[in-house]
Amino acid sequence: MNVLDLSRFQFGMTTIFHFFFVPFSIGTALVVAIMETLYFIKKDEKYKKMARFWGNIFLLSFAVGIVTGIIQEFQFGMNWSEYSRFVGDTFGVPLAIEALLAFFLESTFLGLWIFTWGKVREGLHLTFIWLVAIGSILSAFWILSANAFMQHPVGYKIVDGHAQMISFKALVTNPQVWYEFLHVIAGAFLTGGMIIAGLSAFQFLRKKIKDKEFYRTSMRIGFWVALFGSLGTIAVGDFQTRYLIKDQPMKFAAMEGVYETTKSPAPWALVGWANEKEHKEDFTVEIPYVLSLLSYHKLSGSVEGMNEVNKQLTEKYGDKNNYYVPTNLLFYSFRLMTGIAALVMLICILGLFFIRKKKDTLFKHKWMCWIVALCTFVPFMANTAGWLITEEGRYPWTVYGLFTIAESVSPTSTVASLLTSNIIYFIVFSCLTIVMIYLIVKELKKGPEQFDKHDTNYHDPFDKEVLK
């Protein structure tokens, strides 16, 4: 292992772990806001208890997300200082806006939401949680604006070897921003909804449960949010994938395992394995016409292979780099991601059918509850697969077409320091995972009954009845 490999491993490990909690917190914030909105409209105490109970789960994900996010940002100065020097004048702008605007909005109103139950009017308290949800979505937008510049650099000029921003408008209207943003947010809604539905199913699998209606209603809300998210990820993912055909053809070809330019119509590889050293497929199981249909929405059209794209990139950027990406990783990550989106959509549709009010049969069959419960974890797999495609598919660039990974690493980093920090980070992340799981289980064991002890209804201090 060398400095470059260890730096990449550390950033990848930190990013993946951090991204466990980004969609978790965005999605659960939305679900909690919906629950409190239902309470505000229906005046049913059940929905208030839901907002408070699932709000505690959201708070745990938010706290861990902050810790891992801070560690991730430090790495730009620690292990990737050359990258920071090259792109800091542009990359730093959306990150600064995220910290000063979106994160402060989110964290400030989250504090107000936590500590003002029963102390402010219900409409004002509801506004707090919606501002938290909006702030978390805005945070994602600004971070993805920075990432989109790495994927498709716009609005810059090179001055003294640095990429300086010349158009903020170009940065935020970058097509890549909106594909990434909508895809990530839809995935976050899928994640949040499925977590609520899955944890509710786990509660039903316990021998003794006091408030079945509480979890039954929570599951319905979770299913609806996850269904909306799954449909969104499939729709936006289709647009984003077709955009990659022209913008990042090497990434697209690797996702489909295509080394040689296909015939028209193009067959789609259901499964296969690539020989990455010899740049060819060892075997594939193909379905005729499907790749053309997915790529162009018609039964014709060929897809450029990686070998042809590599020749084009070599002619454009020179032969000092290897432009092939890790094909097998992208190929199966793409199938895992899309497969999970389709699975969640199916589970939500069936779940809503079996949990309907007229004929509630889901909870009469343990195997159904187990399927829903185990689906709690599949969004994390899909989100990780999506980010692997996004980042590994850009190889060998940190900023596509401008700056390579090899050029980005810090010259002062050493193998010893990176090995030490990798071990420390791994231990920290493992401990955080254990603590996070422990606290969620503890919260689930407490149940919504913990909120029966406290009266959190707001009383107007000038109300005559209260004054008496």
DRENZA-361767 format. One record per residue (C-alpha): x, y, z. Coordinates in Angstrom, 1 decimal. Layout:
BEGIN
+--------+--------+--------+
|     px |     py |     pz |
+--------+--------+--------+
|      X |      Y |      Z |
...
+--------+--------+--------+
//
This chain:
BEGIN
+--------+--------+--------+
|     px |     py |     pz |
+--------+--------+--------+
|    0.0 |    0.0 |    0.0 |
|    1.3 |    3.5 |   -0.9 |
|    0.2 |    7.0 |    0.2 |
|   -2.2 |    7.4 |   -2.7 |
|   -4.0 |    4.1 |   -2.0 |
|   -4.2 |    4.7 |    1.8 |
|   -5.5 |    8.2 |    1.2 |
|   -8.2 |    6.9 |   -1.2 |
|   -9.2 |    4.2 |    1.3 |
|   -9.5 |    6.6 |    4.1 |
|  -11.6 |    9.1 |    2.2 |
|  -13.8 |    6.2 |    0.8 |
|  -14.3 |    4.7 |    4.3 |
|  -15.2 |    8.1 |    5.8 |
|  -17.5 |    9.0 |    2.9 |
|  -19.4 |    5.7 |    3.0 |
|  -19.9 |    5.8 |    6.7 |
|  -20.9 |    9.5 |    6.7 |
|  -23.4 |    8.8 |    3.8 |
|  -25.1 |    6.1 |    5.9 |
|  -26.5 |    9.0 |    8.0 |
|  -27.1 |   11.8 |    5.5 |
|  -30.1 |   10.1 |    3.7 |
|  -31.2 |    8.6 |    7.1 |
|  -31.5 |   12.1 |    8.7 |
|  -33.0 |   13.8 |    5.6 |
|  -35.6 |   11.1 |    5.2 |
|  -36.6 |   10.7 |    8.8 |
|  -36.8 |   14.5 |    9.2 |
|  -39.4 |   14.6 |    6.5 |
|  -41.4 |   11.7 |    8.0 |
|  -41.4 |   13.4 |   11.4 |
|  -42.6 |   16.7 |    9.9 |
|  -45.4 |   14.8 |    8.1 |
|  -46.4 |   13.2 |   11.4 |
|  -46.5 |   16.5 |   13.3 |
|  -48.5 |   18.0 |   10.4 |
|  -51.1 |   15.2 |   10.8 |
|  -51.3 |   16.0 |   14.5 |
|  -51.8 |   19.7 |   13.7 |
|  -54.6 |   19.0 |   11.3 |
|  -56.3 |   16.1 |   13.0 |
|  -55.6 |   17.0 |   16.7 |
|  -55.0 |   13.3 |   17.4 |
|  -52.5 |   12.7 |   20.2 |
|  -51.3 |    9.6 |   18.4 |
|  -49.5 |   11.7 |   15.7 |
|  -47.8 |   13.9 |   18.4 |
|  -46.4 |   10.8 |   20.0 |
|  -45.2 |    9.6 |   16.6 |
|  -43.4 |   12.8 |   15.9 |
|  -41.7 |   12.7 |   19.3 |
|  -40.8 |    9.0 |   19.3 |
|  -39.5 |    8.9 |   15.7 |
|  -38.0 |   12.3 |   16.2 |
|  -35.6 |   10.8 |   18.8 |
|  -34.5 |    8.3 |   16.1 |
|  -33.9 |   11.2 |   13.7 |
|  -31.8 |   13.0 |   16.4 |
|  -29.5 |   10.0 |   16.8 |
|  -28.8 |    9.9 |   13.0 |
|  -28.3 |   13.7 |   12.9 |
|  -25.7 |   13.6 |   15.8 |
|  -23.6 |   10.8 |   14.2 |
|  -23.9 |   12.5 |   10.8 |
|  -22.3 |   15.7 |   12.2 |
|  -19.4 |   13.8 |   13.8 |
|  -18.6 |   11.8 |   10.6 |
|  -19.0 |   14.9 |    8.4 |
|  -16.5 |   16.9 |   10.4 |
|  -13.9 |   14.1 |   10.0 |
|  -14.6 |   14.0 |    6.3 |
|  -14.1 |   17.7 |    5.8 |
|  -10.8 |   17.7 |    7.7 |
|   -9.3 |   15.3 |    5.1 |
|   -9.3 |   18.0 |    2.4 |
|   -6.5 |   19.7 |    4.3 |
|   -4.9 |   16.5 |    5.7 |
|   -4.7 |   14.1 |    2.8 |
|   -5.8 |   16.1 |   -0.3 |
|   -4.1 |   19.4 |    0.1 |
|   -3.0 |   19.7 |   -3.5 |
|   -6.7 |   19.1 |   -4.5 |
|   -7.7 |   21.8 |   -2.1 |
|   -5.2 |   24.3 |   -3.5 |
|   -6.3 |   23.6 |   -7.1 |
|  -10.1 |   23.8 |   -6.6 |
|  -10.6 |   25.6 |   -3.3 |
|  -11.6 |   28.9 |   -4.9 |
|  -14.6 |   27.2 |   -6.5 |
|  -15.2 |   24.1 |   -4.4 |
|  -15.1 |   26.0 |   -1.2 |
|  -18.0 |   28.4 |   -2.1 |
|  -20.9 |   25.9 |   -2.0 |
|  -19.4 |   24.2 |    1.1 |
|  -19.2 |   27.6 |    2.9 |
|  -22.8 |   28.4 |    2.0 |
|  -23.9 |   25.0 |    3.2 |
|  -22.2 |   25.6 |    6.6 |
|  -23.2 |   29.2 |    7.1 |
|  -26.8 |   29.0 |    5.8 |
|  -28.3 |   25.5 |    5.5 |
|  -26.6 |   23.8 |    8.4 |
|  -27.2 |   26.8 |   10.8 |
|  -30.8 |   26.8 |    9.7 |
|  -31.2 |   23.1 |   10.3 |
|  -29.4 |   23.0 |   13.6 |
|  -30.9 |   26.2 |   15.1 |
|  -34.5 |   25.2 |   14.4 |
|  -33.8 |   21.6 |   15.5 |
|  -32.8 |   23.0 |   18.9 |
|  -36.0 |   25.0 |   19.0 |
|  -38.0 |   22.0 |   18.0 |
|  -36.5 |   19.8 |   20.7 |
|  -36.9 |   22.2 |   23.6 |
|  -40.2 |   23.9 |   22.9 |
|  -42.7 |   21.1 |   23.1 |
|  -45.6 |   22.5 |   25.0 |
|  -44.0 |   26.0 |   25.3 |
|  -45.0 |   27.5 |   21.9 |
|  -48.1 |   27.4 |   19.8 |
|  -48.5 |   24.2 |   17.8 |
|  -48.3 |   26.0 |   14.4 |
|  -45.0 |   27.6 |   15.4 |
|  -43.6 |   24.3 |   16.7 |
|  -44.7 |   22.6 |   13.4 |
|  -42.8 |   25.4 |   11.5 |
|  -39.6 |   24.5 |   13.3 |
|  -39.5 |   20.9 |   12.2 |
|  -40.4 |   21.8 |    8.6 |
|  -37.5 |   24.3 |    8.6 |
|  -35.3 |   21.5 |    9.9 |
|  -36.4 |   19.3 |    7.0 |
|  -35.9 |   22.1 |    4.5 |
|  -32.5 |   22.9 |    6.0 |
|  -31.3 |   19.3 |    5.6 |
|  -32.4 |   19.3 |    2.0 |
|  -30.6 |   22.6 |    1.3 |
|  -27.5 |   21.2 |    2.9 |
|  -27.6 |   18.3 |    0.5 |
|  -28.0 |   20.8 |   -2.4 |
|  -24.9 |   22.8 |   -1.6 |
|  -22.7 |   19.8 |   -1.0 |
|  -23.9 |   18.2 |   -4.2 |
|  -23.2 |   21.5 |   -6.0 |
|  -19.6 |   21.0 |   -5.0 |
|  -19.6 |   17.4 |   -6.0 |
|  -21.2 |   18.2 |   -9.4 |
|  -18.4 |   20.5 |  -10.2 |
|  -16.0 |   17.6 |   -9.7 |
|  -18.2 |   15.5 |  -12.1 |
|  -18.8 |   18.3 |  -14.7 |
|  -16.7 |   21.4 |  -14.1 |
|  -18.4 |   24.7 |  -15.2 |
|  -18.1 |   28.4 |  -14.4 |
|  -14.4 |   28.5 |  -13.9 |
|  -11.1 |   29.6 |  -15.4 |
|   -7.6 |   28.4 |  -14.7 |
|   -5.4 |   31.2 |  -13.1 |
|   -1.9 |   30.4 |  -12.0 |
|   -2.7 |   26.7 |  -11.9 |
|   -5.9 |   27.1 |   -9.8 |
|   -9.5 |   26.8 |  -10.9 |
|  -11.1 |   30.1 |  -10.0 |
|  -14.9 |   30.6 |  -10.1 |
|  -16.1 |   33.1 |  -12.6 |
|  -19.8 |   32.3 |  -12.6 |
|  -21.8 |   31.3 |   -9.5 |
|  -24.9 |   31.0 |  -11.7 |
|  -23.1 |   28.3 |  -13.8 |
|  -22.2 |   26.4 |  -10.7 |
|  -25.8 |   26.1 |   -9.4 |
|  -27.4 |   25.6 |  -12.9 |
|  -24.9 |   22.8 |  -13.7 |
|  -27.1 |   20.0 |  -15.1 |
|  -25.2 |   17.5 |  -13.0 |
|  -26.3 |   19.3 |   -9.8 |
|  -29.9 |   18.7 |  -10.5 |
|  -29.6 |   15.1 |  -11.5 |
|  -27.5 |   14.3 |   -8.4 |
|  -29.7 |   16.4 |   -6.1 |
|  -33.0 |   15.0 |   -7.1 |
|  -31.6 |   11.4 |   -7.1 |
|  -30.1 |   11.8 |   -3.6 |
|  -33.2 |   13.4 |   -2.1 |
|  -35.5 |   10.8 |   -3.6 |
|  -33.1 |    8.2 |   -2.2 |
|  -33.3 |    9.9 |    1.2 |
|  -37.1 |    9.8 |    1.2 |
|  -36.9 |    6.1 |    0.4 |
|  -34.4 |    5.6 |    3.2 |
|  -36.4 |    7.5 |    5.8 |
|  -39.7 |    5.9 |    5.0 |
|  -38.3 |    2.4 |    4.9 |
|  -36.5 |    2.9 |    8.2 |
|  -39.8 |    3.9 |    9.9 |
|  -41.7 |    1.0 |    8.3 |
|  -39.0 |   -1.5 |    9.0 |
|  -38.5 |   -0.5 |   12.7 |
|  -42.3 |   -0.6 |   13.1 |
|  -42.2 |   -4.2 |   11.8 |
|  -39.5 |   -5.1 |   14.2 |
|  -41.7 |   -3.8 |   17.0 |
|  -44.5 |   -6.1 |   15.9 |
|  -42.2 |   -9.1 |   16.0 |
|  -41.7 |   -8.5 |   19.7 |
|  -43.9 |  -10.8 |   22.0 |
|  -45.5 |   -7.9 |   23.9 |
|  -46.4 |   -4.6 |   22.3 |
|  -48.8 |   -2.2 |   24.0 |
|  -49.8 |    0.2 |   21.2 |
|  -50.2 |   -1.8 |   17.9 |
|  -52.2 |    1.1 |   16.3 |
|  -49.2 |    3.4 |   16.9 |
|  -46.9 |    1.2 |   14.9 |
|  -49.5 |    0.3 |   12.3 |
|  -50.0 |    4.0 |   11.5 |
|  -46.3 |    4.7 |   11.5 |
|  -45.8 |    1.9 |    9.1 |
|  -48.4 |    3.2 |    6.7 |
|  -46.8 |    6.7 |    6.7 |
|  -43.4 |    5.0 |    6.2 |
|  -44.6 |    3.0 |    3.3 |
|  -46.1 |    6.0 |    1.5 |
|  -42.9 |    8.1 |    1.9 |
|  -40.7 |    5.2 |    0.8 |
|  -43.0 |    4.5 |   -2.2 |
|  -42.7 |    8.1 |   -3.3 |
|  -38.9 |    7.9 |   -2.8 |
|  -38.6 |    4.7 |   -4.8 |
|  -40.6 |    6.0 |   -7.7 |
|  -38.5 |    9.2 |   -7.6 |
|  -35.2 |    7.4 |   -7.6 |
|  -36.3 |    5.2 |  -10.6 |
|  -37.5 |    8.2 |  -12.6 |
|  -34.6 |   10.6 |  -11.9 |
|  -32.1 |    7.7 |  -12.1 |
|  -33.3 |    7.1 |  -15.7 |
|  -32.7 |   10.7 |  -16.7 |
|  -29.3 |   10.8 |  -14.9 |
|  -28.2 |    7.6 |  -16.5 |
|  -29.1 |    8.7 |  -20.0 |
|  -27.3 |   12.0 |  -19.3 |
|  -24.1 |   10.0 |  -18.6 |
|  -24.1 |    8.5 |  -22.1 |
|  -22.7 |   11.8 |  -23.4 |
|  -21.2 |   13.4 |  -20.3 |
|  -19.3 |   10.4 |  -18.8 |
|  -19.5 |    7.6 |  -21.4 |
|  -16.8 |    5.5 |  -19.7 |
|  -18.9 |    5.4 |  -16.5 |
|  -22.0 |    4.5 |  -18.4 |
|  -20.2 |    1.7 |  -20.4 |
|  -18.8 |    0.3 |  -17.2 |
|  -22.2 |    0.3 |  -15.5 |
|  -23.5 |   -1.9 |  -18.4 |
|  -20.3 |   -3.9 |  -18.7 |
|  -19.7 |   -2.9 |  -22.4 |
|  -16.1 |   -3.1 |  -23.6 |
|  -16.8 |   -3.2 |  -27.3 |
|  -19.3 |   -0.9 |  -29.0 |
|  -22.5 |   -2.8 |  -29.3 |
|  -24.6 |   -3.4 |  -32.3 |
|  -28.0 |   -1.8 |  -32.8 |
|  -30.3 |   -2.7 |  -31.1 |
|  -28.1 |   -3.3 |  -28.0 |
|  -28.5 |   -6.3 |  -25.7 |
|  -28.5 |   -5.7 |  -21.9 |
|  -26.3 |   -7.8 |  -19.7 |
|  -28.3 |   -9.2 |  -16.8 |
|  -25.2 |  -10.7 |  -15.2 |
|  -21.6 |  -11.0 |  -16.3 |
|  -17.9 |  -10.7 |  -15.3 |
|  -15.3 |   -8.5 |  -16.8 |
|  -11.6 |   -9.3 |  -17.3 |
|  -10.3 |   -5.9 |  -16.2 |
|   -6.7 |   -6.6 |  -17.1 |
|   -7.4 |   -7.6 |  -20.7 |
|  -10.4 |   -5.2 |  -21.1 |
|  -13.0 |   -7.7 |  -22.2 |
|  -16.0 |   -9.6 |  -20.9 |
|  -15.3 |  -13.2 |  -19.7 |
|  -19.0 |  -14.0 |  -19.8 |
|  -22.4 |  -12.3 |  -19.9 |
|  -26.0 |  -13.4 |  -19.9 |
|  -27.7 |  -10.9 |  -22.3 |
|  -31.3 |   -9.9 |  -23.0 |
|  -31.8 |   -8.6 |  -26.5 |
|  -33.0 |   -5.0 |  -27.2 |
|  -33.2 |   -4.0 |  -23.5 |
|  -30.0 |   -1.8 |  -23.4 |
|  -31.2 |    0.3 |  -26.3 |
|  -34.6 |    0.6 |  -24.7 |
|  -33.1 |    1.7 |  -21.4 |
|  -30.5 |    4.0 |  -23.0 |
|  -32.6 |    5.7 |  -25.7 |
|  -36.2 |    4.6 |  -24.9 |
|  -36.5 |    3.0 |  -28.3 |
|  -35.7 |   -0.4 |  -29.8 |
|  -32.6 |    0.8 |  -31.7 |
|  -29.3 |    2.5 |  -31.0 |
|  -25.8 |    1.3 |  -30.1 |
|  -23.7 |    2.0 |  -27.0 |
|  -20.0 |    3.0 |  -27.1 |
|  -17.8 |    0.5 |  -25.4 |
|  -15.0 |    1.3 |  -22.9 |
|  -12.2 |    0.4 |  -25.4 |
|  -13.5 |    3.0 |  -27.9 |
|  -14.1 |    5.6 |  -25.1 |
|  -10.6 |    5.0 |  -23.8 |
|   -9.1 |    5.8 |  -27.2 |
|  -11.1 |    9.0 |  -27.3 |
|   -9.9 |   10.0 |  -23.8 |
|   -6.3 |    9.2 |  -24.7 |
|   -6.5 |   11.4 |  -27.7 |
|   -8.0 |   14.2 |  -25.7 |
|   -6.0 |   14.1 |  -22.5 |
|   -2.8 |   12.1 |  -23.4 |
|   -1.7 |    8.6 |  -22.5 |
|   -0.2 |    9.3 |  -19.1 |
|   -3.4 |    8.0 |  -17.4 |
|   -5.4 |    4.8 |  -17.4 |
|   -8.9 |    5.9 |  -18.2 |
|  -10.6 |    2.5 |  -17.5 |
|  -12.7 |    2.4 |  -14.4 |
|  -13.3 |   -0.6 |  -12.0 |
|  -15.9 |   -2.3 |  -14.2 |
|  -17.1 |   -5.1 |  -12.1 |
|  -17.6 |   -2.8 |   -9.1 |
|  -19.7 |   -0.3 |  -11.2 |
|  -21.6 |   -3.1 |  -13.0 |
|  -22.9 |   -4.8 |   -9.9 |
|  -23.3 |   -1.6 |   -7.8 |
|  -25.6 |   -0.3 |  -10.5 |
|  -27.7 |   -3.5 |  -10.5 |
|  -27.8 |   -3.6 |   -6.7 |
|  -28.9 |    0.1 |   -6.5 |
|  -31.7 |   -0.3 |   -9.1 |
|  -32.7 |   -3.7 |   -7.9 |
|  -33.2 |   -2.3 |   -4.3 |
|  -35.3 |    0.6 |   -5.6 |
|  -37.5 |   -1.8 |   -7.4 |
|  -37.7 |   -4.1 |   -4.4 |
|  -38.7 |   -1.2 |   -2.0 |
|  -41.3 |   -0.1 |   -4.5 |
|  -42.8 |   -3.6 |   -4.6 |
|  -42.6 |   -4.0 |   -0.8 |
|  -44.4 |   -0.7 |   -0.2 |
|  -47.2 |   -1.5 |   -2.7 |
|  -47.7 |   -4.9 |   -1.1 |
|  -47.3 |   -3.5 |    2.4 |
|  -50.0 |   -0.8 |    1.8 |
|  -52.3 |   -3.5 |    0.4 |
|  -51.9 |   -5.9 |    3.3 |
|  -52.1 |   -3.2 |    5.9 |
|  -55.2 |   -1.5 |    4.6 |
|  -57.9 |   -0.6 |    7.1 |
|  -60.6 |   -2.8 |    5.7 |
|  -58.5 |   -6.0 |    5.8 |
|  -55.3 |   -5.7 |    7.9 |
|  -53.5 |   -9.0 |    7.3 |
|  -49.8 |   -8.0 |    7.4 |
|  -49.4 |   -8.5 |   11.2 |
|  -51.1 |  -11.9 |   11.2 |
|  -48.1 |  -13.4 |    9.3 |
|  -44.7 |  -13.2 |   10.9 |
|  -42.9 |  -13.9 |    7.6 |
|  -44.4 |  -10.7 |    6.2 |
|  -43.2 |   -8.7 |    9.1 |
|  -39.7 |  -10.2 |    8.8 |
|  -39.5 |   -9.2 |    5.1 |
|  -40.5 |   -5.6 |    6.0 |
|  -38.2 |   -5.5 |    9.0 |
|  -35.1 |   -6.8 |    7.1 |
|  -35.8 |   -4.2 |    4.4 |
|  -34.8 |   -1.6 |    7.0 |
|  -31.2 |   -2.2 |    6.0 |
|  -31.4 |   -2.3 |    2.2 |
|  -31.5 |    1.5 |    1.6 |
|  -28.1 |    1.7 |    3.1 |
|  -26.8 |   -0.8 |    0.6 |
|  -28.4 |    1.1 |   -2.3 |
|  -27.1 |    4.5 |   -1.2 |
|  -23.6 |    3.1 |   -0.8 |
|  -23.8 |    1.5 |   -4.3 |
|  -24.9 |    4.8 |   -5.7 |
|  -22.0 |    6.7 |   -4.3 |
|  -19.5 |    4.1 |   -5.4 |
|  -20.8 |    4.5 |   -9.0 |
|  -20.6 |    8.3 |   -8.7 |
|  -17.1 |    8.5 |   -7.3 |
|  -15.3 |    5.4 |   -8.8 |
|  -16.8 |    6.0 |  -12.2 |
|  -14.9 |    9.3 |  -12.4 |
|  -11.5 |    7.6 |  -12.2 |
|   -8.7 |    8.8 |  -12.7 |
|  -10.0 |   12.3 |  -12.0 |
|  -10.9 |   14.3 |   -8.9 |
|  -12.1 |   17.1 |  -11.2 |
|  -13.2 |   15.5 |  -14.4 |
|  -10.8 |   16.4 |  -17.3 |
|   -8.8 |   18.9 |  -15.2 |
|   -7.1 |   17.3 |  -12.2 |
|   -6.3 |   13.7 |  -11.4 |
|   -6.4 |   11.7 |   -8.2 |
|   -2.6 |   11.2 |   -8.3 |
|   -2.1 |   15.0 |   -8.5 |
|   -4.5 |   15.7 |   -5.6 |
|   -2.8 |   13.8 |   -2.7 |
|   -0.9 |   15.7 |    0.0 |
|    2.9 |   15.7 |   -0.5 |
|    3.4 |   15.6 |    3.2 |
|    1.3 |   12.5 |    3.9 |
|    3.2 |    9.3 |    4.9 |
|    2.3 |    5.6 |    4.9 |
|    2.8 |    5.5 |    8.7 |
|    0.5 |    8.4 |    9.4 |
|   -2.2 |    7.2 |    7.1 |
|   -2.0 |    3.6 |    8.5 |
|   -2.4 |    5.0 |   12.0 |
|   -5.2 |    7.4 |   11.2 |
|   -7.0 |    4.7 |    9.1 |
|   -6.9 |    2.3 |   12.1 |
|   -8.1 |    5.1 |   14.5 |
|  -11.0 |    6.1 |   12.2 |
|  -12.1 |    2.5 |   11.7 |
|  -12.2 |    2.0 |   15.5 |
|  -14.1 |    5.3 |   16.0 |
|  -16.6 |    4.5 |   13.2 |
|  -17.1 |    0.9 |   14.6 |
|  -17.7 |    2.3 |   18.1 |
|  -20.1 |    4.9 |   16.7 |
|  -22.0 |    2.2 |   14.9 |
|  -22.3 |    0.1 |   18.0 |
|  -23.5 |    3.0 |   20.1 |
|  -25.9 |    4.1 |   17.4 |
|  -27.5 |    0.6 |   17.2 |
|  -27.6 |    0.4 |   21.0 |
|  -29.4 |    3.7 |   21.4 |
|  -31.9 |    3.0 |   18.7 |
|  -32.7 |   -0.4 |   20.3 |
|  -33.0 |    1.3 |   23.7 |
|  -35.4 |    3.9 |   22.2 |
|  -37.5 |    1.2 |   20.6 |
|  -37.7 |   -0.7 |   23.9 |
|  -39.0 |    2.4 |   25.7 |
|  -41.7 |    2.8 |   23.1 |
|  -44.1 |    5.7 |   22.7 |
|  -45.3 |    5.1 |   26.2 |
|  -42.4 |    7.2 |   27.5 |
|  -44.3 |   10.3 |   26.4 |
|  -47.5 |    9.5 |   28.3 |
|  -45.9 |   10.8 |   31.5 |
|  -45.6 |   14.3 |   30.2 |
|  -48.3 |   16.8 |   29.2 |
|  -46.8 |   18.8 |   26.3 |
|  -49.9 |   20.7 |   25.2 |
|  -49.3 |   24.4 |   24.8 |
|  -51.2 |   26.7 |   27.1 |
|  -51.5 |   30.4 |   26.3 |
|  -50.0 |   32.2 |   29.3 |
|  -52.7 |   34.8 |   29.0 |
|  -55.6 |   32.3 |   28.8 |
|  -58.1 |   33.1 |   31.6 |
|  -58.6 |   29.5 |   32.5 |
|  -54.9 |   28.9 |   32.9 |
|  -54.5 |   32.1 |   35.0 |
|  -57.2 |   30.8 |   37.4 |
+--------+--------+--------+
//
